[in-house]
Every structure is written in structure tokens, then in C-alpha cells.
């Protein structure tokens, strides 16, 4: 049975509808479970339908209640499918009466049986309806804005809810539109309870959201996105601890796992037989966008489910889960499709038929999802690589590629992968972190950022080093924002990740070999070609091989201020690895000549590190001043000193050393 969460305030202008909408979206992203947004209003008065520009929003009365859970089956056909993956219903139609108490109670049962989360945007226009919905809710959230009138109203709202008989432990305030540094102490003082979430004031993001009729998850700051996801986590945790029996759903017998697998295989076979999926244009990023425009597959599959399960063995919620699983397997990427759609996931790691691992906020987590059979995983790998002109087989058992949204893909199969096929997807956030975001996340200090900006503007060539996932590309992208807009910049990458804001940018991307093993275009090929394109600066996403020599030559022949990254454990290791990469070019240069080339080209080495708590920090900024006795002379300008007893959460201080401005002055 699902959970009902009601957003309630007796005062307008506190962001109640926006909070309900974005919490609903955040819960689907956090848990990958189905969610419904119920607006206690008529469609013509619904703020939700107006915001989403939904021309036809069904109401509860559109559902036909009948024995055997038939209403739950119809919910998915009647509800307005929104591209964020949530369904929307209104309380009643424009010309209909409000539901009576018994009818409303039955509907609440069916809704929570069909969805993991039912989020109610509660309007105080009918006391009877409002009381019944509030009493059916496991959790009630009261939005509060940081102003005296809102605080006074929230105290009245809490008294009203307590007078209804709602347990005090089920009511939580949410501090909305918090300005500056969030300070929940005033809310706690007035209501004697800490806010369950703090949503920052982000006028630009919400104005764009309203203008473009999109959620703030699209194109907003990392802090705003994180605040809603954090709220979803807290609400999920608190709701799970509360009683789940307030609306009295009777238990139903569920089919065994063996029966479910057999049913899924049979339904999938019918779907493939009756619909030519190759003729269906499915957006690669998400199936939901297709359902928003085309309902054929959605409706067709529901008809098959009704035929295959006439006795209602599956609950409506089970039907919804099975339907999504089948469609993900037929048209998407199987069990990993929810993770591909989830913007909070930055890495997906599939290890054969063992549990799938994810990376969220720099921390690797084990999930309870897995591919049941190797054949199913191989099918997903083929579905990913085929549109890219790549394949994996016994002759060529590993391949790299890039999804249309920019995500990097690596696949490797038997016999190289001893325990079964391995699939790794590195995702890139749509919300590009800028310099201010890095400082806010405490990845670097203000003086460090100011110094780096001066170095970039004064055309100091940078080498950014660090381990896998340490934030090298993120920092490179952020520092590129300091390049003057009049310059012509050429970026060269294996997978296009950099998003530069300057007007004169040319983006180049390497091309792997085709199925026949020919026609590859390497980073080195692109670097040689870029020198003929009249660049001011060249930015190479990552040096991995002999292209390091071409990069150094570009820096030494009129393209100062260029930048690149590479994997290393320290600034000195980065320079030594650069030597190795130059040797891979095959030009047989003496080591002393390579070192002189490096010392002349590179002005500064910036090193990053990812810590166990998932945080990423710039741990060293060092100037390369030259060579002495064939050794590199590195002068550390900034560093991060970790506190030895900081525990699970890394704490420390950023330190600056004397004469750290010399590198900028020397190149003015």
C-alpha cells in the first residue's frame, strides 16, 4: 500500500502548489516508484493543470469503482501523464458535485493501492473533503515562508490540524523560499519542531519554471535541486516510520515470483508479436516523453494485462510496476531505465547478474535491482550500442560509446569479463556547476577561485589532475568560464561533456572505429586538425596517449592558456605521467627534451581528490617554475589540509602560501 502526503496551508502565497508538484517529482526520482498528484480542486480552478498546461485533467469521478480493484486499473488510463513521470488528478469535474464521504474514502483506498506516493495539494474550500483527506494522510506538510505573517498562520494551521485529531508526530513544517543562509531556528521556536526540509529562495529558477511550464529540476542550480531531493528523502524516511493502516486497505494475495516471471515473458512475447517496435519512435532519454505524445503502447499493454490477469491476481500497483518493467525491457534499458532517468544518479555499474551499483553525490551505493539473466543484459548492451554503430561479440568483446544525452558507456563481455557482461554508464548532469557552485559546495576557497580566474585570464596553461570521479572535468568547465568572450576556443573530447558559454566555440569529438574496425578519428587527429582552425586556446577533455605531445606543442606555439586533464595521484605524478604519454607518441624524444617541453608549456598544476564521504575538493594548486638538475620545480600556492579526526564527513581548511601571485604577474 502506498502513502498519502498532504501539503496544507491556510495562507496563500507560500508556494504550496509548487512544493506539492516538486515533492511529487522528487519522490519519483528518489525512489523510482509511481506517484500521483491530487489537486483538491476542479480542473478549471486547478493551479496544477494551469501550470502544466494540461487541457484535460481527469477527476476522481472519472474512475469507475467496481469489485476486484477495477478502479485501480483505470487510474493509469484516466490520469494525465506528465513528462516528469507523475500522474495528475483533480478532485471533481467542473460541473459535478463534490464526492460524499464514503465515496471519497473508497477513492483514497484505490489511489494508495495504485501508487507508492499520493501527494495532495489541499485547498481549504470544503471542510468535509479536507478533513477526510487529512485524516487519510500518513504525513501532513505545512509550508512556511520566513516572514512574520506566515509564521503566525502556521501556528494556526498546526492548531487546526491537532484539533482534527491528527497526531502531532505526523505534522511537519517545510521552510520554503529561505533567503540567504537557511536559519530554521525561528520556525522551530514558533512551532516547537524543526523543519523537515529547507527550500532556498531561487527566483530565477522558479520564474523560468513558470515561463517554460517545466519543473525547476530542468536547468536550475544544484542547491535547489538538492533541496527537493533531500526533502523527499526526509519525507520518505518519516512516512515509513508512521502507521500505514490509517485508510484500512485489506490485504490481497499476491502471485509468486515464478508466476510473475512467466506472466512477464508471455506479455512481452505478445507485445512483440502484435506491435512492430522498430517502427515506434522512442526518445532515448525517457519513455515518458513518448507516452505524453503517444498513448498507443500504453493503452495496448494495459489491455493485454487485463486479458492475462482477468481475476485480478495483481494489485493495481503491481500492474503498474509490471507494465513499466515490460516497457523498459522492450523499449528502454531494462531494469536500469529508472536509473538512467534519475538525474541524481551520476554512475550506473552493472556487474553481470549481481546487484547493480549506483553513484549518488560521489558515494557508491548497492541497489536491490539486478538483471535476472545474462541474455537480458546482453540485449540492453546491444540496444545501447547498435544506434552508435558499435557492437560487442567474441571477436570484439569490449566497446565504448556515448548516449544521445552525452552519457558515456563502456561494455565488456565474456571471455574478458570473467563473471559475466559488465556495463558502466557515466552520466553528466544537465545542471552545469559554475565557479560559484564549486565554492558553495566547498570544493575550493574564495581566494583559490580568485587566483585561478586571474591565471586563466592571463593565459596560464593549466594541467588539471586527479583520480576517477574527482571532478576534473567539472572544474575544467567552470574555469573555462573565465576565458574572455572575444577568444576562439576549440574543445576536443572523447565524449562531449564541456559546455562553454563563450560565443566563439568549436566543439570536436573523437570517433571510435566502426563495426569493421576502420574509420576511427582519435584525439590526436583532432588536435592536429585544430591547429589549422586558427584557435586562440585549445581545451582537451583528457590526455590519455600520444596526443599529449601535440597538446604541449600547441601550448608552446602561440596557444598559451590552453587546458587539459589527466589521471594522477599528485601534481608531481601528473607531470611524470605526462612524460609517459608523450613517449607514447612514438617520436623517440629524449627524456630531458620532454621535460623541458613540459616545463615550458605548463604553468600550473591543479590537483583534485574525491573523499570517502563523496565530497570533491581541490587539494593542491602548484606553480611549475622550471627545471633544476633535471627535476621539476613545483611551488605549492594553495592546499587543502584535512583534519585528522574529521570522521565520516571530511573537514579541513584551505591554506594559501606566500608569493602566490607571481605566476599571474609573470604572464601579464
Secondary structure, DSSP 8 states (H G I E B T S, - for coil): --EEEEEE-SSSSS-HHHHHHHHHHHHHHHH---EEEEEEEEGGG-HHHHHHT-S---BGGGS---TTTHHHHHHHHHSEE-TTSEEEEEEE-TTS----HHHHHHHHHHHHHH-SEEEEEE-TT-HHHHHHHHHH-SEEEEEEESSHHHHHHHHHHHHHHHHHT--GGGEEEEEEEE-SS--THHHHHHHSS--SEEEE--HHHHHHHHHHT--TTSS--HHHHHHHHHHHHHHHHHHHHS-S-TT---------HHHHHHHHHHHHHHHHHHS-GGGS---SS-SHHHHHH--HHHHHHHHHHHHHTTT--S-HHHHHHHHHHHHHHHHS-GGGHHHHH-TTEEEEEEETTS--EEEETTEEEE-S---SSHHHHHHHHHHHHHTTT----SSS-EEEEE-TTS-EEEEE-TTTSTTS-EEEEE---SS---HHHHHHTTSS-HHHHHHHHHHHHTT--EEEEESTTSSHHHHHHHHHTTS-TTS-EEEEESS------SSSEEEEE-B---TTS---B-HHHHHHHHTTTT-SEEEES---STHHHHHHHHHTTT-TT-EEEEE-SSHHHHHHHHHHHHHTT-----HHHHHHHHHHH--EEEEEEE-TTS-EEEEEEEEEEEEETTEEEEEEEEEEEE-TT--SS--EEEEE-TTTTHHHHTT-
